[in-house]
């Protein structure tokens, strides 16, 4: 649980400016846009937290 809290404390301040900036508009078909967004944000949003939390857990384990 401590690793998840630390991960959130690190990642949220990093993601806030990204969310406020947004993305550039690129004219493309909706299907291609959906596939790109699912690959980038969907898969990244599922995989990145597991890797990040595990890495923090290993670091916390060294000090406890």
N, C-alpha and C positions, 0 to 999 in steps of 0.2 A: 504494500500500500504506500509506503514511504517513497518508493521509486516512482510510482505513478504520480504522486503529488509533486515531486521534484520535476518530473518530465513536464507536467502541465505548467508549473511555474516558469519553466524555461521556454516552452514552445508558444504559450499564449502571447507574451510580449513580442515575439518574433512574428507571429501571424497577424497581429492587429494592423501594423502598417501595410502588409500585403493586402489585407481585406479592404482597407480604406483606399488604396491605390487602384485596385481593380485590375482588369486586363484590357489590352488593346482590342478594339473591334476589328475583326477580320471577316469580310464577307465570304461565307462558305455555306454549303448545304447544312441543314439542321442535323441530318444523320451523321455527317462527318464531325461536326462540332460536338455532338453528344458522345461519340466514340472517343474523341480526343480528351474531352473533359473527364469521362469515366476512367480512362487509362491514367491520366495525370493525377487527378484529385481523388478518385475513388480508390484505385489500387494503392496509391501513395498514402492515403489516409488510413488504410487498413494495415499496411505493412510497416510503415515508419514508426508508429507508436510501439509495436511489439519489439522492434529492434532497439529503439531508444530506451524503453523501459527496462529491457533486459540488460543493456549496457550500463545504465545507471544502477541497476540492481547489483551487477558485478562490482562496480566501483564502491557502492555502499558496503557490500560484503567484505571488502578489503579493510575497511576502517572500523567495522563493528566486531 
